[in-house]
Amino acid sequence: MTVRFIAEVSSNHSQDLTRCFDFIDTAATVGCSAIKFQLFRVDWLFAEGALPESEVTKRKNWELSLDFLPELSKRCRALNIEFSCTPFYLAAVAELEPYVAFYKVASYELLWDDLLIACALTGKPVVLSTGMATVEEIQHAVDVLKNNGCAAPVLLHCTSSYPTPYAEANLAAIETLRRETGCEVGWSDHTVEPAVINRAIHKWGAKVVEFHLDLDGKGEEFAAGHCWLPDQIAAVIKDVNKGIEADGDGVKEPVPSELPDRMWRADPSDGLRPLKETRDRLK
């Protein structure tokens, strides 16, 4: 079993290309297989009047420049890490297509069939966060994706609270989604709790884990409490990989580290250690 870790940059990039590169470099260093940005325009994200003007202005400073896309994709290829992005408006799907390895659709857009169809029609893989959706809504989204060319969408169970209390993670829903949809299911973390990620993987079989990353605690979203710092998530990924490696092949036979001790077991003739042939060699 292998686990794909996806680092979510969100709005922590500060519209700084060098900082974006640092995110990619860091994600590769801590052991991620992919990194994800977001492509939105606030004016096309919320209906007019839904947000106060001060909030609109603040969120405009979180927008990612289209000019960054080729540079981010190039940097990811150089480090052998997949580049992904969430499209939040229909035209973003085409704008991202030359650059992304896969699309990630956010849970808040799960109900928007047109966006799902646009992503599926590109032929690229689609990862879908399920957030506060019901099983019926999720199954509909899966059907829309499959009917438009995405044969194997990946679902991420998550909760849409930022941060999520660990007791509300409801990790057992990973198995519910797997059973009900037949899709591969992972976990999108908003808890910043190592125990939750480990449980999602080792108990519920999550093969994809997305998490929100910040570099230094200075990102726009860090104060909300749902972002991991590099050293924190690096330790989790290292432990997960150790645990998976510890599974072994399941064959019950001596492992290399215990071979020298086999001859020091109790001899069946008298119950004394070591075996008699070892005793003979010691004389």
Secondary structure by P-SEA (a helix, b strand, c coil): cbbbbbbbbcccccccaaaaaaaaaaaaaacccbbbbbbbbcccccccccccaaaaaaaaaacccccaaaaaaaaaaaacbbbbbbbccccccccccccccbbbbcccccccaaaaaaaaaaccbbbbbbccccaaaaaaaaaaaaaacccbbbbbbbbccccccccccccaaaaaaaaacccbbbbbcccccaaaaaaacccccccbbbbbbbcccccccccccccccaaaaaaaaaaaaaaaaacccccccccccccccccccccccccccccaaaaaaac
